[in-house]
Amino acid sequence: MMNNNAKITADNLKVLKDQIEYEALLNKKARQYGEYCNNTNLKGVCNRTADVHKQNFTALKTYLDSHQ
């Protein structure tokens, strides 16, 4: 198990940075698609998808912040 004080390698830092950017983009796109939907069920799917990506973003950011 990794100690919270352990340093993140440069390679892992790049992966985390990329993943955080992907999650932010997916959140934004899903939210936009939800705004375009007239169908209530489809709008709900888009908004729930956006929420999941926002949670993923937050979890990754929290993990990254805990190692700085």
PyRosetta script that sets phi, psi and omega in degrees:
from pyrosetta import init, pose_from_sequence

init()
pose = pose_from_sequence("MMNNNAKITADNLKVLKDQIEYEALLNKKARQYGEYCNNTNLKGVCNRTADVHKQNFTALKTYLDSHQ")
pose.set_psi(1, 138.7)
pose.set_omega(1, -176.8)
pose.set_phi(2, -82.2)
pose.set_psi(2, 136.3)
pose.set_omega(2, 175.1)
pose.set_phi(3, -74.4)
pose.set_psi(3, 140.4)
pose.set_omega(3, 179.8)
pose.set_phi(4, -59.7)
pose.set_psi(4, -23.6)
pose.set_omega(4, -179.4)
pose.set_phi(5, -86.2)
pose.set_psi(5, -3.4)
pose.set_omega(5, 180.0)
pose.set_phi(6, -65.9)
pose.set_psi(6, 143.7)
pose.set_omega(6, 178.9)
pose.set_phi(7, -78.0)
pose.set_psi(7, 145.9)
pose.set_omega(7, 174.6)
pose.set_phi(8, -89.3)
pose.set_psi(8, 130.8)
pose.set_omega(8, 179.7)
pose.set_phi(9, -67.6)
pose.set_psi(9, 160.5)
pose.set_omega(9, -179.4)
pose.set_phi(10, -60.2)
pose.set_psi(10, -40.0)
pose.set_omega(10, 179.0)
pose.set_phi(11, -63.7)
pose.set_psi(11, -45.3)
pose.set_omega(11, 179.6)
pose.set_phi(12, -67.6)
pose.set_psi(12, -34.4)
pose.set_omega(12, 177.2)
pose.set_phi(13, -63.2)
pose.set_psi(13, -40.8)
pose.set_omega(13, 177.9)
pose.set_phi(14, -64.5)
pose.set_psi(14, -42.1)
pose.set_omega(14, 178.8)
pose.set_phi(15, -62.1)
pose.set_psi(15, -45.8)
pose.set_omega(15, 178.8)
pose.set_phi(16, -61.1)
pose.set_psi(16, -45.4)
pose.set_omega(16, 179.7)
pose.set_phi(17, -60.2)
pose.set_psi(17, -45.9)
pose.set_omega(17, 179.1)
pose.set_phi(18, -61.5)
pose.set_psi(18, -44.8)
pose.set_omega(18, -177.9)
pose.set_phi(19, -65.1)
pose.set_psi(19, -39.5)
pose.set_omega(19, 177.2)
pose.set_phi(20, -61.5)
pose.set_psi(20, -42.6)
pose.set_omega(20, 178.4)
pose.set_phi(21, -64.8)
pose.set_psi(21, -40.8)
pose.set_omega(21, 178.2)
pose.set_phi(22, -62.5)
pose.set_psi(22, -44.2)
pose.set_omega(22, -179.0)
pose.set_phi(23, -64.2)
pose.set_psi(23, -40.3)
pose.set_omega(23, 178.1)
pose.set_phi(24, -62.8)
pose.set_psi(24, -43.4)
pose.set_omega(24, 180.0)
pose.set_phi(25, -66.0)
pose.set_psi(25, -44.1)
pose.set_omega(25, 179.4)
pose.set_phi(26, -63.6)
pose.set_psi(26, -37.9)
pose.set_omega(26, 176.6)
pose.set_phi(27, -61.4)
pose.set_psi(27, -48.1)
pose.set_omega(27, -178.6)
pose.set_phi(28, -61.9)
pose.set_psi(28, -45.5)
pose.set_omega(28, -178.3)
pose.set_phi(29, -66.1)
pose.set_psi(29, -44.1)
pose.set_omega(29, 179.9)
pose.set_phi(30, -62.7)
pose.set_psi(30, -39.5)
pose.set_omega(30, 179.0)
pose.set_phi(31, -64.5)
pose.set_psi(31, -42.5)
pose.set_omega(31, 178.4)
pose.set_phi(32, -63.1)
pose.set_psi(32, -45.3)
pose.set_omega(32, 179.7)
pose.set_phi(33, -60.5)
pose.set_psi(33, -37.7)
pose.set_omega(33, 177.3)
pose.set_phi(34, -61.4)
pose.set_psi(34, -35.6)
pose.set_omega(34, 178.4)
pose.set_phi(35, -68.7)
pose.set_psi(35, -29.4)
pose.set_omega(35, -178.9)
pose.set_phi(36, -79.5)
pose.set_psi(36, -19.0)
pose.set_omega(36, -173.2)
pose.set_phi(37, -77.2)
pose.set_psi(37, 135.1)
pose.set_omega(37, 172.3)
pose.set_phi(38, -94.2)
pose.set_psi(38, -24.7)
pose.set_omega(38, -179.9)
pose.set_phi(39, -78.8)
pose.set_psi(39, 123.1)
pose.set_omega(39, -176.0)
pose.set_phi(40, -60.7)
pose.set_psi(40, -41.4)
pose.set_omega(40, -179.4)
pose.set_phi(41, -65.1)
pose.set_psi(41, -43.7)
pose.set_omega(41, 179.8)
pose.set_phi(42, -66.9)
pose.set_psi(42, -39.2)
pose.set_omega(42, 176.5)
pose.set_phi(43, -59.9)
pose.set_psi(43, -41.3)
pose.set_omega(43, 178.4)
pose.set_phi(44, -63.8)
pose.set_psi(44, -41.5)
pose.set_omega(44, 177.8)
pose.set_phi(45, -61.1)
pose.set_psi(45, -45.7)
pose.set_omega(45, 179.3)
pose.set_phi(46, -61.8)
pose.set_psi(46, -44.0)
pose.set_omega(46, -178.9)
pose.set_phi(47, -68.1)
pose.set_psi(47, -37.7)
pose.set_omega(47, 176.8)
pose.set_phi(48, -67.0)
pose.set_psi(48, -37.9)
pose.set_omega(48, 176.8)
pose.set_phi(49, -63.0)
pose.set_psi(49, -43.9)
pose.set_omega(49, 177.6)
pose.set_phi(50, -60.6)
pose.set_psi(50, -41.4)
pose.set_omega(50, 179.6)
pose.set_phi(51, -62.3)
pose.set_psi(51, -40.7)
pose.set_omega(51, 179.2)
pose.set_phi(52, -63.0)
pose.set_psi(52, -44.1)
pose.set_omega(52, -179.5)
pose.set_phi(53, -68.4)
pose.set_psi(53, -32.3)
pose.set_omega(53, 175.3)
pose.set_phi(54, -65.9)
pose.set_psi(54, -41.5)
pose.set_omega(54, 177.1)
pose.set_phi(55, -63.4)
pose.set_psi(55, -42.8)
pose.set_omega(55, 177.9)
pose.set_phi(56, -61.2)
pose.set_psi(56, -43.9)
pose.set_omega(56, 177.5)
pose.set_phi(57, -57.9)
pose.set_psi(57, -48.7)
pose.set_omega(57, -177.7)
pose.set_phi(58, -63.0)
pose.set_psi(58, -42.7)
pose.set_omega(58, 179.9)
pose.set_phi(59, -63.7)
pose.set_psi(59, -44.2)
pose.set_omega(59, 178.8)
pose.set_phi(60, -64.9)
pose.set_psi(60, -42.2)
pose.set_omega(60, 179.4)
pose.set_phi(61, -64.6)
pose.set_psi(61, -40.9)
pose.set_omega(61, 177.7)
pose.set_phi(62, -62.9)
pose.set_psi(62, -43.7)
pose.set_omega(62, 178.0)
pose.set_phi(63, -60.5)
pose.set_psi(63, -47.4)
pose.set_omega(63, -179.8)
pose.set_phi(64, -61.7)
pose.set_psi(64, -45.2)
pose.set_omega(64, -179.7)
pose.set_phi(65, -62.5)
pose.set_psi(65, -31.6)
pose.set_omega(65, -178.1)
pose.set_phi(66, -72.9)
pose.set_psi(66, -11.8)
pose.set_omega(66, -179.3)
pose.set_phi(67, -109.3)
pose.set_psi(67, 14.6)
pose.set_omega(67, 179.2)
pose.set_phi(68, -104.2)
pose.dump_pdb("model.pdb")
